[in-house]
Amino acid sequence: MPFSIRNGVLGHADHPVRQIPSPNHSGPFRRPPRFVVMHYTAGASARGSAAWLANPASGASAHLVIGREGEVLQCVNFENRAWHAGRSTWQGLSGLNDHAIGIELANWGPLAAQDEGWASPDGKPVPAILARHRHGGPECGWERYPAIQLETAAAIVGTLAQAYPIREILGHDDIAPTRKRDPGPAFDMADFRKTVFGDLPCGTVTAHSLNVRSGPALSFPVIDTLARGARVSLGERHRDWIAIAPERWVFAGYLA
Ligand SMILES: [Zn+2]
C-alpha cells in the first residue's frame, strides 16, 4: 500500500501529500477515531474545496479531500477533530466529529437535467448514474465517482484502519439522514467496504452493550463499548475471545 501515516500526517511512497492546513478543528481526539465518514464536496476541483475548508469563514473542514483524478489534499491532521459531520448520531453516539475521520470526495452529487444528459451547477456535462436517494427525493442524475478516486480513497481508508481502531465506514447520509445526502447513491458503500476490509468475516453485537478489552481476558481493561447491532470484523481468536481490531477484544458469545 503506497500510503503511510506518521504523526497524523498522510504520506505517499512516491510523492508528498499536499497539505492545506485548516484552522477549523477542535484539537485532539479524546479517544482514537473509530469511524470514517465519507462525503462529497458538491463542488468542482478538490483544490478549490480544500481551500474553502481551510478558510475560517467556511466553519467546516475534513481531514482529506480526494479529487476526481486521485489527487489527495490533507486539511486536518488525523489526530485532530475536523468539522465534517455536524449534528449527527450513530449507535448511541452523537457528534461524530469526536469519533470519526472525515473524507471529502470531489463530486457534484445530484445534477441538473441538460439536453440528453446531466450537468453540474456550472453547466458542464457530467457522467452520471440515474438514481433516487434511499432517503427519498426525486430520481435524478448523480455524478459518477471515477475508479481512480475510489481506489485512492480505499487505499487511504485501509491505511487509516491500520493506524487507528476504525471499525466502520459510514456515509454522511447514515449519521445525519434528515439533513444530508452525501456520498449519495453513486457511491457503492457495500463495494467500498469490501475493497477496504476484504472479505473478512463480520459479526453483529447481540448484547445490549458489549465491552471491548485491550486483551483476551476479563483482567484486561475495558477500552470501549459497542451497542447492540454494531458490525465488527472478526479476527484472531483466543479461547472465548475474538479480536475485532488490533488490541481490541470482545467476548465471542455476544456476537452473532
Ligand atoms: Zn458531508
Residues whose N, C-alpha, C, O or C-beta is under 5 A from the ligand:
A	BS01	ZN	H39 Y40 H84 H172 D182
